[in-house]
Amino acid sequence: MIEQMTVIYLTASMLEKHKPHFAAYQKEVLLEAIKDTPIISVSREPLNFGHNILDDGKKCTDNIYRQMLRACKVAETKYVAVAEDDCLYHEFHFTFRRPCDNEVLYDRNRATLFTWGIPVYHWRNRLSNAALIAPREYLIDALEERYTKWPDGCPENRVGEVGRGMVERNLGVGLRNCCDTHAAKVAFIQVNHDWASEERQRKHRKSYGEIQAYDIPYWGRAEEILKHFR
Amino acid sequence: MSNLTILYLTANRVPEKWHSYQMDVLLTASNGCEIITISREPMKFGDKNIIQDGGLGVNNIYRQILRGAKLATTPFIAIAEDDCLYASDHFFAFTPQIDEIAYNQYRWNLYTWAKPIYSMEKKQSYINAFMVGGRLAVIKSLEERFDKYPLVPVEHCNEIGKSEKYLGLTPAKTLPFWSYNGVIQIDHDYFTNENTGKEAIEHRHKKQMKRIQAYTIPYWESPDKYLKLFV
């Protein structure tokens, strides 16, 4: 169990429906990483995985953050970590560092895999919500500030990760402290696929990151991981 | 004819097998551009050979680079070191402006004493071995450095662009770039006379591997064969 941590598991239930083999594998990997750490799962379809909350909003980026806020309020631990349904996490991701009480933390060791094209891990120079670890109260405060300012929902072209200066400036909310310079010793893997909420993934319009590798410690060869997605 | 000259730096201390292999790789990567070898011993590699005339040490490395830059005639120069592996896109995929000095960021490290794993970090760093710059800009910056400090304080005698503000020199125009294939830098025990003692080696071997790690990477594949040469 990871002390003082709740994992907020986000899924649009698409992989559960279209790629059940991968969905089962992904959850198995997550459980191996977090053991009996509390989980709050947020899904569109009922899911027997931790404490389940049904996603009650429309499909959009803003709604992801609304659902995170709901889950944060159900959680009781000092810290929360986001886990997305298309990511494979290692234990080190959840334990490598704790953020201060007034900052959010993003693990920079995020290897991306595309289910199309060349099976190669690659690292992009961008923060991802899937890498977020935060003090629960600080995150609640940040998200509530957004929805106080934007009660009908944040504009889709402005919404994004908590702690990203550009996002918060565009939303007109306070800038949150963000620790984005640290990386866990083992990468976590984010799979980009055809059932993602991001249009660029569905249309295969994403470019590969500059740093690339075929075979990495702990996870092995990229094509072997992608076999779980067939 | 290429507009780039490679200044190849070697203290002739790396293992022979490795050295021979590394020069072959460099020759392929150079695409026939001019190579000026700056070595401690005479070498038949490249188009011209400068024999290093100073003692070992960081000040002298930059003095030798200045000599090499003055001997070259092309608008751009790039540094190549004897413990690094380069692919041609490192030298030719990106050309800075004539007054700029650019440093490749796509650098994998390999430790000869550790498991055969490439590692790197996503932190911007300017490393001499991965510099491609305007020749006159390099000359100007190094001449200014040595005019003001015949012996630059060691803590500030480093890559162009790093220490000018501490030394009261004109800031160099520097920028990072990413090659398509990475470059490889071997961390080993054959550096200079000063740090080959037991304590220095023990200290070096405590160096932690960087966080982004790989067993196999595009273009270079597995690190095993490189490490086997480095004995």
Boltz contact constraints between the chains, C-beta under 6 A:
constraints:
  - contact:
      token1: [A, 108]
      token2: [B, 122]
      max_distance: 6.0
  - contact:
      token1: [A, 109]
      token2: [B, 211]
      max_distance: 6.0
  - contact:
      token1: [A, 183]
      token2: [B, 211]
      max_distance: 6.0
  - contact:
      token1: [A, 210]
      token2: [B, 106]
      max_distance: 6.0
  - contact:
      token1: [A, 210]
      token2: [B, 178]
      max_distance: 6.0
  - contact:
      token1: [A, 212]
      token2: [B, 218]
      max_distance: 6.0
  - contact:
      token1: [A, 213]
      token2: [B, 214]
      max_distance: 6.0
  - contact:
      token1: [A, 213]
      token2: [B, 217]
      max_distance: 6.0
  - contact:
      token1: [A, 214]
      token2: [B, 216]
      max_distance: 6.0
  - contact:
      token1: [A, 215]
      token2: [B, 215]
      max_distance: 6.0
  - contact:
      token1: [A, 215]
      token2: [B, 216]
      max_distance: 6.0
  - contact:
      token1: [A, 216]
      token2: [B, 214]
      max_distance: 6.0
  - contact:
      token1: [A, 217]
      token2: [B, 213]
      max_distance: 6.0
